[in-house]
Structure formats: C-alpha cells, structure tokens
C-alpha cells in the first residue's frame, strides 16, 4: 500500500468504499492501525493569532459518518461525544478532497510531522530481501522443535510434530530473526524483555526513535541562507555612513581652522621676536627683561622713580627727590631734555607696545542645524517621546505606548531626515540632514531663534507667550510669517477655532490606519522644504 499517512489512507478507503474498523481507541485500515487521536496533515482554519494545529483522524472519521447532518446538528452531536469539530470554512473543501472530487487542498501541510501507523496483529509478515539466503538449518527453532542431534522420543510420534508457526507467534519469530541478523552484522542491540510488545513489522521505522530525533533537529544554515534572511534590513546603513561622513568633514574643517590660526600666531610671534630682544628664563631679579621699562599696563606708575631719601611726610605730600635720571636729563640740552623727561614721566598707553591681539583662537563657528518646536502639553499628538518616530520613521506611535515601553523623556531630540538629491549628471544621492526638535522654546538663544524653521501649533494662543517674535498685540500672526506652522490631529477630531483663523498647515492622521501615516508625514517634509528653501537658504537643508 503506497499511502502511509492517515489522511491519504482515509481518502483512499473513502473513495474505494472500503470498511474502516474502530477497535479500542484504534482506527484500523486492514493491516495498519492508527490511534484515534493521531493528527493528520490537514491544518485547521485559523483566525487571528491562533497557533497552527491539525485535525485528528477521529474528527475526520466522525465527519464522514455524519455527513448527511447539517453543520449545526453535526457540531452539537460532536460536542456531546467530546470529539473535535471540523470548522465550517474547512468542511466543504475537506469533504471534496476525501471524496476524490479534488486532488489536493491548500490546507494540506506537506511538511507536517506525520504519525506512523502500527501493523495489526492479523497482518501477514512481509518478506524481506535476504531472507531466502538463510538456510533452513540456520533458522531459529523453538523449544518444541527438536534438533537433529537430539534423538526423537518414542513416546511422541513423528507424524504429529508441532511446527514453529504453531508454537510461536509470527511477531516473535520475526523478532528472533531480526536479532540474529543484527548480531551477525555486529550490532550491539539490547535484548528485549517483552518481544511481543516491542515487535514491529519488517521495514517499519521505530516511532519512539523518530520522536526522540525530531526535537533535536536543527535546520541547516549556509552562507546564502544567512544573507537571504528576511528578518534583517540594512536600510539604516547609508544614513549612518552619511552621518559619519558629515562629522568627519566638520572635524576636518575645525582642524584646518586651527592650523590656520596656529600659522598666523607663529607669524605674529616671529614678527614680534624681531622687534623684541631674546628673552631668557624667568628670574625674579631680572624682571625688567620681560617687559618694557616704561610699561605700566595703563596705571600711572613711574617705573624710574624711587623713594630713596624721602621721609613719610614727603611721601604723603607726593614730593619726589631728584633722581639720577632727572639729573642726567637736566644736564642734557633744554629742548631735547625737556621732551625726553616729559616722555619718561608720562605713563605708557595700554597696548602701545604691541598690536597683536591677545586671543589667537578663531571665532566659534555658528551652527546651521534647523530647529523644530513642538508643544510641551501631554495631550499633543507629537511630543518628545514620539517625535523621532513621526519625523524620522514617518510612523505614528502614541506617547502612552512609548512610556509603557520604557522610553525616557529627553529635553530635545536630534533626528536624521533622509532624502534623495539629484546631481547634475542625473544620478541620485541619498543624504541625511540633522534637525533639532525641542519643546522648550524659552531656552533658545537669539542665534538659535534664527534657525527655527517650523512649529507645531496646539491651538491655544498662550503657547506663544514669551516668544521674541510675538507681535505688539500678542498675536502669533507675525510668527507664522517667519516660521512655518503645522497642526496635527486625528481625522475624527474637530479642528480648533484658532487654527482655522491662522496660517497653519493641517496634518490629519487616521485614528486606526497606521499605513496612511507615511504619506501625511511626507507631505509635511515637502511643505517644509519649499518654505525653508525660499526663506532660510543659509541653513543646512
């Protein structure tokens, strides 16, 4: 018989109208039997996230016996007898397949694990190849059969000898034969204590052995199967590479600026070294070698004066004795000496000795990263919890779900907006542009306000309280002329009255269809790109 699985046997017997017997929890197909609870490879119709399961042989056989009943009466009868029910979506196709009207069905799982049948007690043994090679003299004999060396008792007539088949069952004979062949081949088979209970038909696979092997099986994995994995995506690789590239370009520009500053400082120091004499190491007794003698850093201090020969009264009256320098200056010609003494008595102007600035560091580079302001109220559809999912991944996830997943609240979020740019040659390049998203506009500086490109409007006017761009009448109309405004809401929510009056672009999300989020957020980026290219071309876009 070619068919060995219970579903094929049941179909074959149903088409040929053969008798199927049920005995003691077993379903008997002539020489093969299956338990009633044996599962076939016909899968059960599933709804939702139900685990995959298969119909049992008992449920299919019960359906064939009660095929004339309507489905409600059949279900009622099956439940009363505690038999699994065949579901209505499977009933028609299953009956057509078992009746031979169709050759196959989509519900048949060819890769499912099949339970093997057991031979019945009245099944004739199958002759295996190689049995004819065993001579009758080498075949196992029973205790009732005398050997050739033993004399035959006279009390037992020879014409009434008992045959081996009459003394032992067929299963036991086959078990003894298998043991002898296995021992002859060198197999170390364990002796069976109960041969009748563990005997099986020749050529049949041991079910217990298969059940032990199947849980230990692992699918083979090769290099190609690993690379063709459907659960891994590499879409973020280009974004990461572009981010690293922009970071390296920024670092290289900083290094170039530092090198230029170092070169200018070296040139300045070389020019100043030509004007000033070579300075030696620090010495507290030769401090005049480090500074100009007349340099007092702007204070009116006579560096050539002295208190020698003065008492306390003369110091209090600010009387200065004539020093050796004043004597030498008085002995000089009147015209030159007066001018020289005048120059020495006057303090040096601050910074007159050198025109080199003290700070040689280049000025701090101003950031060009655009900024997006979102509401800080928890009732807003976009918050710092889900801003990255909405603006970068183009998918809406509620703030409550993000909180439940353990996401922490940040003061601001940095997103990477990926877009495709066409070059002059017609080829396309994918670039990543960073955007700062914050819900604390009061912390922005004046230079940062110049980089604000968009704001998400909640509705109430107090959202814009304290903004520097607010008009004299506290109306946010002037803000919307410099910053692009958006309002996000569900399609079932009512539009705010203030939003209706203001110049605001409304982004309407569906309350349940999440696959429609991406087109809405793509339209947001299109409107924002058009606005920033026209009004803020100096930013990094």
C-alpha positions as CSV (number, residue, x, y, z in Angstrom):
1,X,0.0,0.0,0.0
2,X,1.6,3.3,-1.1
3,X,-0.2,5.6,1.3
4,X,1.2,5.5,4.8
5,X,-0.2,8.7,6.4
6,X,-3.7,8.6,8.0
7,X,-5.2,11.3,5.7
8,X,-4.2,9.5,2.5
9,X,-5.4,6.2,3.8
10,X,-8.7,7.7,4.9
11,X,-9.2,9.3,1.4
12,X,-8.3,6.0,-0.3
13,X,-10.7,4.0,1.8
14,X,-13.5,6.6,1.3
15,X,-13.1,6.7,-2.5
16,X,-13.0,2.8,-2.8
17,X,-15.7,2.5,-0.1
18,X,-13.6,0.1,2.0
19,X,-14.5,-0.8,5.5
20,X,-12.7,1.2,8.3
21,X,-12.8,-0.6,11.7
22,X,-12.6,1.1,15.1
23,X,-11.4,-1.1,18.0
24,X,-10.3,0.0,21.4
25,X,-9.2,3.6,20.6
26,X,-7.6,2.4,17.3
27,X,-8.7,3.1,13.7
28,X,-7.8,0.0,11.6
29,X,-7.1,0.1,7.9
30,X,-6.7,-3.6,7.1
31,X,-3.0,-4.3,8.1
32,X,-2.3,-0.8,9.5
33,X,-3.8,0.9,12.6
34,X,-3.6,4.5,14.0
35,X,-4.7,5.9,17.3
36,X,-7.9,7.9,17.1
37,X,-6.0,10.9,18.4
38,X,-3.4,10.7,15.6
39,X,-3.1,14.1,13.9
40,X,-3.3,14.3,10.1
41,X,-1.5,16.9,8.0
42,X,-4.8,18.8,7.2
43,X,-4.4,22.2,9.1
44,X,-7.3,23.8,11.0
45,X,-8.7,27.1,9.7
46,X,-7.3,29.9,12.0
47,X,-8.5,33.4,12.9
48,X,-6.1,36.0,14.3
49,X,-3.1,34.7,16.2
50,X,-4.2,31.2,16.9
51,X,-1.4,28.6,16.9
52,X,-1.3,26.2,13.9
53,X,-3.0,22.9,14.6
54,X,-4.2,19.9,12.6
55,X,-7.4,17.8,12.6
56,X,-7.3,14.4,14.2
57,X,-8.2,11.1,12.5
58,X,-11.2,10.7,14.9
59,X,-12.7,14.1,13.9
60,X,-12.4,13.4,10.2
61,X,-13.9,9.9,10.5
62,X,-16.8,11.4,12.6
63,X,-17.5,13.9,9.9
64,X,-17.7,11.2,7.2
65,X,-20.1,9.2,9.4
66,X,-22.4,12.3,9.9
67,X,-22.0,14.0,6.5
68,X,-25.8,14.0,6.0
69,X,-26.4,16.2,9.0
70,X,-26.4,20.0,8.8
71,X,-23.4,21.7,10.3
72,X,-25.2,23.0,13.4
73,X,-26.6,19.5,14.2
74,X,-23.2,17.9,13.4
75,X,-21.4,20.3,15.8
76,X,-24.0,19.7,18.5
77,X,-23.5,15.9,18.2
78,X,-19.7,16.1,18.1
79,X,-19.6,18.3,21.2
80,X,-21.9,15.9,23.1
81,X,-19.5,13.0,22.2
82,X,-16.4,15.1,23.1
83,X,-15.0,14.9,19.5
84,X,-13.1,17.8,17.9
85,X,-15.2,19.6,15.4
86,X,-14.3,20.3,11.8
87,X,-14.8,24.0,11.2
88,X,-17.3,25.3,8.7
89,X,-14.7,27.0,6.4
90,X,-12.9,23.7,6.1
91,X,-15.9,21.4,5.8
92,X,-16.7,21.7,2.1
93,X,-13.1,21.5,0.8
94,X,-12.3,18.7,3.1
95,X,-15.3,16.6,2.0
96,X,-14.5,17.2,-1.7
97,X,-10.9,16.1,-1.1
98,X,-11.8,12.9,0.9
99,X,-14.5,12.1,-1.7
100,X,-11.9,12.3,-4.6
101,X,-13.5,15.3,-6.3
102,X,-10.3,17.3,-6.0
103,X,-6.7,16.0,-5.9
104,X,-5.3,18.4,-3.2
105,X,-6.1,21.3,-0.9
106,X,-4.3,24.4,0.2
107,X,-4.8,23.3,3.8
108,X,-2.7,20.2,3.5
109,X,0.7,20.8,5.0
110,X,3.2,18.5,3.3
111,X,5.9,19.4,5.7
112,X,4.0,18.5,8.8
113,X,5.2,15.7,11.1
114,X,3.2,12.5,10.4
115,X,2.5,9.8,12.9
116,X,3.4,6.4,11.6
117,X,0.9,3.6,11.7
118,X,1.4,0.3,13.5
119,X,0.8,-3.2,12.0
120,X,-2.3,-5.1,13.2
121,X,-2.0,-8.5,14.9
122,X,-3.6,-10.3,11.9
123,X,-1.3,-8.7,9.3
124,X,0.8,-11.1,7.2
125,X,4.5,-10.6,7.6
126,X,6.3,-9.0,4.7
127,X,9.1,-11.0,3.1
128,X,12.3,-9.0,3.3
129,X,15.1,-9.3,0.8
130,X,17.8,-11.6,2.1
131,X,15.6,-13.9,3.9
132,X,15.9,-16.6,1.2
133,X,19.7,-16.5,1.8
134,X,19.2,-18.0,5.3
135,X,19.2,-21.8,5.0
136,X,16.5,-23.7,6.9
137,X,19.2,-25.3,9.1
138,X,20.3,-21.8,10.3
139,X,16.8,-20.5,11.1
140,X,15.9,-20.2,14.8
141,X,13.9,-23.0,16.1
142,X,11.5,-23.2,19.0
143,X,11.8,-25.3,22.1
144,X,9.1,-27.6,20.7
145,X,11.1,-28.3,17.6
146,X,13.8,-31.0,18.3
147,X,17.3,-30.6,16.9
148,X,19.0,-33.0,14.6
149,X,21.5,-34.2,17.3
150,X,18.7,-35.0,19.8
151,X,17.0,-38.3,19.5
152,X,13.3,-38.3,19.0
153,X,11.4,-39.7,21.9
154,X,9.5,-42.8,21.1
155,X,6.6,-41.7,23.1
156,X,6.0,-38.8,20.7
157,X,5.1,-39.9,17.2
158,X,7.0,-38.2,14.4
159,X,3.9,-37.7,12.2
160,X,2.4,-35.3,14.8
161,X,5.3,-32.8,15.1
162,X,4.4,-29.3,16.1
163,X,5.5,-26.6,13.6
164,X,7.4,-23.4,14.6
165,X,4.5,-21.2,13.5
166,X,2.1,-23.1,15.7
167,X,4.4,-22.9,18.7
168,X,5.3,-19.2,18.5
169,X,3.6,-16.1,17.1
170,X,4.7,-14.6,13.9
171,X,5.8,-11.4,15.7
172,X,8.1,-13.4,18.0
173,X,9.6,-15.3,15.1
174,X,10.3,-12.1,13.2
175,X,11.8,-10.6,16.4
176,X,14.2,-13.6,16.8
177,X,15.1,-13.4,13.2
178,X,16.0,-9.7,13.4
179,X,18.0,-10.2,16.5
180,X,20.1,-13.0,14.8
181,X,20.7,-10.9,11.7
182,X,21.7,-7.9,13.8
183,X,24.0,-10.0,15.9
184,X,25.6,-11.4,12.8
185,X,26.3,-7.9,11.4
186,X,27.9,-6.9,14.7
187,X,25.2,-4.6,16.0
188,X,25.0,-4.3,19.8
189,X,21.3,-4.4,20.2
190,X,19.8,-4.6,23.6
191,X,17.8,-7.7,24.3
192,X,14.0,-7.1,24.5
193,X,12.4,-8.4,27.6
194,X,9.0,-8.4,26.1
195,X,9.3,-9.2,22.4
196,X,5.7,-9.3,21.7
197,X,5.1,-5.7,23.0
198,X,8.2,-4.2,21.2
199,X,7.9,-6.2,17.9
200,X,7.1,-4.4,14.7
201,X,6.6,-5.2,11.1
202,X,9.8,-5.6,9.0
203,X,10.9,-2.4,7.3
204,X,8.9,-0.2,9.6
205,X,10.7,2.7,11.3
206,X,10.6,2.9,15.1
207,X,8.2,5.6,16.1
208,X,9.8,6.2,19.5
209,X,13.2,6.7,17.9
210,X,11.8,9.3,15.5
211,X,10.1,11.2,18.3
212,X,13.4,11.4,20.1
213,X,15.2,12.6,17.0
214,X,12.8,15.3,15.7
215,X,13.1,17.7,18.7
216,X,16.9,17.7,18.3
217,X,16.8,18.5,14.6
218,X,18.1,21.9,13.5
219,X,17.7,23.5,10.1
220,X,20.9,23.7,8.2
221,X,22.3,27.2,7.7
222,X,24.6,28.2,4.9
223,X,26.2,31.4,3.9
224,X,23.5,32.0,1.2
225,X,20.6,31.3,3.6
226,X,22.0,33.7,6.2
227,X,22.5,36.5,3.6
228,X,18.9,35.9,2.3
229,X,17.4,36.4,5.7
230,X,14.0,38.2,5.6
231,X,14.1,39.4,9.2
232,X,17.1,41.7,8.8
233,X,17.2,45.0,7.0
234,X,20.1,47.3,6.2
235,X,18.3,50.5,5.3
236,X,19.9,52.5,8.0
237,X,23.5,51.8,6.8
238,X,23.5,54.7,4.3
239,X,22.2,57.0,7.0
240,X,24.9,56.0,9.4
241,X,27.6,56.4,6.8
242,X,26.3,59.8,5.8
243,X,26.3,61.0,9.4
244,X,29.9,59.8,9.9
245,X,30.9,61.5,6.7
246,X,29.4,64.8,7.8
247,X,31.0,64.5,11.2
248,X,34.4,63.9,9.6
249,X,34.0,66.9,7.3
250,X,33.2,69.1,10.3
251,X,36.3,67.8,12.2
252,X,38.5,68.4,9.2
253,X,37.2,72.0,8.9
254,X,38.0,72.6,12.5
255,X,41.5,71.2,12.1
256,X,42.1,73.4,9.1
257,X,40.9,76.5,11.1
258,X,43.2,75.5,14.0
259,X,46.1,75.1,11.7
260,X,45.5,78.5,10.0
261,X,45.3,80.1,13.5
262,X,48.5,78.4,14.6
263,X,50.2,79.6,11.4
264,X,49.0,83.2,12.0
265,X,50.1,83.1,15.6
266,X,53.5,81.8,14.5
267,X,53.9,84.6,12.0
268,X,52.9,87.1,14.6
269,X,55.3,85.7,17.2
270,X,58.1,85.8,14.6
271,X,57.4,89.4,13.8
272,X,57.3,90.4,17.4
273,X,60.5,88.5,18.1
274,X,62.3,90.7,15.5
275,X,61.2,93.8,17.4
276,X,61.9,92.5,20.9
277,X,65.2,91.1,22.2
278,X,65.6,87.5,23.0
279,X,64.1,86.7,26.4
280,X,65.8,84.4,28.8
281,X,64.2,82.2,31.5
282,X,62.3,83.8,34.4
283,X,64.3,85.5,37.1
284,X,62.8,87.5,39.9
285,X,65.8,89.7,40.0
286,X,65.7,90.5,36.2
287,X,62.0,91.1,35.7
288,X,62.8,94.2,33.6
289,X,64.0,91.8,30.8
290,X,60.4,90.5,30.3
291,X,58.6,93.9,30.0
292,X,59.3,97.3,28.7
293,X,60.8,99.5,31.4
294,X,58.1,102.1,30.7
295,X,55.2,99.6,30.5
296,X,52.9,100.1,33.5
297,X,49.8,98.4,31.9
298,X,47.8,101.7,31.9
299,X,48.5,102.6,35.6
300,X,50.2,106.0,36.4
301,X,53.3,104.5,37.9
302,X,56.7,106.0,37.4
303,X,58.8,102.9,36.9
304,X,62.1,105.0,37.1
305,X,61.2,106.7,40.4
306,X,62.5,106.0,43.9
307,X,61.6,106.7,47.5
308,X,65.3,106.8,48.5
309,X,66.0,109.8,50.7
310,X,62.3,110.6,51.4
311,X,60.6,110.7,54.7
312,X,57.0,109.9,55.5
313,X,55.8,113.5,55.2
314,X,57.3,114.0,51.8
315,X,55.8,110.7,50.6
316,X,52.4,111.8,51.9
317,X,52.8,115.2,50.1
318,X,53.8,113.3,46.9
319,X,57.2,115.1,46.8
320,X,59.7,113.2,44.8
321,X,63.5,113.8,45.1
322,X,65.6,114.4,42.1
323,X,66.9,111.0,40.9
324,X,70.0,110.3,39.0
325,X,67.8,110.1,35.9
326,X,66.4,113.6,36.4
327,X,70.0,115.0,36.9
328,X,71.1,113.4,33.7
329,X,68.1,114.7,31.9
330,X,68.6,118.2,33.3
331,X,72.2,118.2,32.1
332,X,71.0,117.4,28.6
333,X,70.1,120.2,26.2
334,X,66.9,122.1,27.2
335,X,65.0,121.3,24.0
336,X,65.8,117.6,23.9
337,X,65.9,117.0,27.6
338,X,62.5,118.5,28.3
339,X,60.9,116.4,25.7
340,X,62.7,113.2,26.9
341,X,61.8,113.9,30.5
342,X,58.2,114.5,29.5
343,X,58.0,111.2,27.7
344,X,59.5,109.3,30.7
345,X,57.1,110.8,33.2
346,X,54.0,110.0,31.2
347,X,52.6,106.5,31.6
348,X,52.7,104.2,28.5
349,X,49.4,103.8,26.7
350,X,47.9,100.4,27.2
351,X,48.6,98.1,24.3
352,X,51.0,100.6,22.7
353,X,54.0,98.2,22.8
354,X,52.3,95.6,20.5
355,X,49.3,95.5,18.1
356,X,49.0,91.7,18.3
357,X,45.6,90.6,19.8
358,X,45.8,88.5,23.0
359,X,43.3,85.8,21.7
360,X,44.6,84.0,18.7
361,X,41.7,81.5,18.6
362,X,39.4,81.6,15.6
363,X,35.8,82.7,16.4
364,X,33.3,80.0,17.3
365,X,31.5,78.7,14.2
366,X,27.8,79.3,14.2
367,X,25.6,76.2,13.9
368,X,23.4,75.8,10.8
369,X,21.2,72.9,12.1
370,X,17.5,73.8,11.7
371,X,15.2,73.6,14.8
372,X,11.6,72.4,15.1
373,X,9.5,73.4,18.1
374,X,6.7,71.1,19.3
375,X,4.1,71.5,22.1
376,X,5.0,70.5,25.6
377,X,1.5,69.5,26.6
378,X,0.9,65.8,27.0
379,X,-2.3,65.9,25.0
380,X,-0.5,66.8,21.8
381,X,-0.2,64.1,19.2
382,X,3.5,64.9,18.8
383,X,5.8,65.0,21.8
384,X,9.4,64.4,22.6
385,X,8.5,60.7,23.2
386,X,7.3,60.0,19.6
387,X,8.9,62.9,17.6
388,X,11.6,60.7,16.2
389,X,9.1,58.0,15.1
390,X,6.9,60.6,13.4
391,X,9.5,62.8,11.8
392,X,12.2,60.3,11.0
393,X,10.4,56.9,10.7
394,X,7.2,58.5,9.3
395,X,5.0,56.4,11.6
396,X,2.8,57.4,14.5
397,X,3.2,55.8,17.9
398,X,1.3,57.3,20.8
399,X,3.2,58.8,23.7
400,X,1.5,56.4,26.2
401,X,2.8,53.4,24.3
402,X,6.3,54.9,24.3
403,X,6.1,55.5,28.0
404,X,5.0,51.9,28.6
405,X,7.9,50.6,26.6
406,X,10.3,52.4,29.0
407,X,11.4,55.4,26.8
408,X,12.8,58.2,28.9
409,X,11.9,61.8,28.3
410,X,14.6,64.0,26.8
411,X,14.9,67.8,26.7
412,X,15.4,67.7,23.0
413,X,15.6,65.1,20.2
414,X,18.1,65.0,17.3
415,X,16.6,63.4,14.2
416,X,18.1,62.5,10.9
417,X,16.0,63.3,7.9
418,X,16.9,61.2,4.9
419,X,16.2,62.5,1.4
420,X,17.4,61.9,-2.2
421,X,19.2,64.6,-4.2
422,X,19.6,64.5,-8.0
423,X,23.1,65.5,-9.1
424,X,23.9,67.3,-12.4
425,X,24.7,64.1,-14.2
426,X,21.3,62.7,-13.4
427,X,22.4,60.3,-10.7
428,X,20.6,60.3,-7.3
429,X,22.4,60.6,-4.0
430,X,20.9,59.9,-0.5
431,X,21.9,62.4,2.1
432,X,21.0,62.8,5.8
433,X,20.1,66.2,7.3
434,X,20.0,66.7,11.1
435,X,17.1,68.5,12.8
436,X,16.8,69.6,16.4
437,X,13.4,69.0,18.0
438,X,12.6,70.7,21.3
439,X,9.6,71.6,23.4
440,X,11.3,74.3,25.4
441,X,11.5,77.5,23.3
442,X,12.3,79.6,26.3
443,X,15.7,78.1,26.5
444,X,16.7,79.1,22.9
445,X,19.2,81.9,22.4
446,X,18.9,84.8,19.9
447,X,21.1,83.0,17.3
448,X,19.1,79.8,17.7
449,X,15.8,81.6,17.1
450,X,17.2,82.5,13.6
451,X,17.4,78.7,12.9
452,X,13.8,77.8,13.9
453,X,12.1,76.6,10.7
454,X,8.8,75.0,11.9
455,X,6.4,75.0,14.9
456,X,3.6,72.6,15.7
457,X,0.6,74.5,16.9
458,X,-1.6,73.0,19.6
459,X,-4.4,75.6,19.4
460,X,-4.4,78.0,22.4
461,X,-2.6,81.3,22.0
462,X,-0.8,81.0,25.3
463,X,1.5,78.5,23.6
464,X,3.4,81.5,22.2
465,X,3.7,83.5,25.4
466,X,7.2,85.0,25.8
467,X,8.3,84.3,22.2
468,X,10.6,87.1,20.9
469,X,8.8,87.1,17.5
470,X,5.4,87.8,19.1
471,X,3.7,91.0,17.8
472,X,2.7,94.0,19.8
473,X,-0.9,92.8,20.1
474,X,0.3,89.4,21.4
475,X,-1.0,87.8,18.2
476,X,1.1,84.9,16.7
477,X,0.3,86.0,13.2
478,X,3.8,87.6,12.8
479,X,5.4,84.4,14.0
480,X,3.7,82.4,11.2
481,X,5.2,84.8,8.6
482,X,8.7,83.8,9.7
483,X,8.2,80.3,10.9
484,X,6.2,77.6,9.1
485,X,3.3,76.4,11.3
486,X,1.7,72.9,11.4
487,X,-1.2,71.4,13.3
488,X,-1.5,67.6,13.8
489,X,-4.9,66.0,14.6
490,X,-6.9,62.8,14.1
491,X,-9.5,62.6,11.3
492,X,-12.3,62.2,13.9
493,X,-11.2,65.2,16.0
494,X,-12.7,68.7,15.5
495,X,-10.4,71.4,14.2
496,X,-9.5,74.2,16.7
497,X,-11.1,77.6,16.1
498,X,-7.7,79.4,16.3
499,X,-6.1,77.0,13.9
500,X,-8.9,77.8,11.4
501,X,-8.1,81.5,11.5
502,X,-4.3,81.2,11.4
503,X,-2.0,80.4,8.5
504,X,-1.4,76.8,9.6
505,X,-0.9,73.6,7.5
506,X,-3.1,70.9,9.0
507,X,-1.7,67.3,9.1
508,X,-4.6,64.8,9.5
509,X,-3.8,61.3,10.7
510,X,-6.2,58.4,10.6
511,X,-7.2,57.1,14.0
512,X,-6.5,53.5,13.2
513,X,-4.9,53.1,9.8
514,X,-1.2,53.3,10.5
515,X,-0.2,52.6,6.9
516,X,-1.6,56.0,6.0
517,X,0.9,57.9,8.3
518,X,3.8,57.9,5.8
519,X,2.0,59.9,3.0
520,X,0.9,62.5,5.6
521,X,4.4,63.0,7.0
522,X,6.0,63.0,3.5
523,X,3.7,65.9,2.7
524,X,4.9,67.7,5.9
525,X,8.5,67.5,4.6
526,X,7.5,68.7,1.1
527,X,5.8,71.8,2.5
528,X,8.7,72.5,5.0
529,X,11.4,72.1,2.3
530,X,9.6,74.6,0.0
531,X,9.3,77.1,2.8
532,X,13.0,76.8,4.0
533,X,14.5,77.0,0.5
534,X,12.7,80.2,0.0
535,X,13.1,81.9,3.4
536,X,16.1,80.3,5.0
537,X,18.7,79.3,2.3
538,X,21.6,79.7,4.7
539,X,20.7,76.7,6.8
540,X,21.8,73.1,6.3
541,X,19.0,71.6,4.3
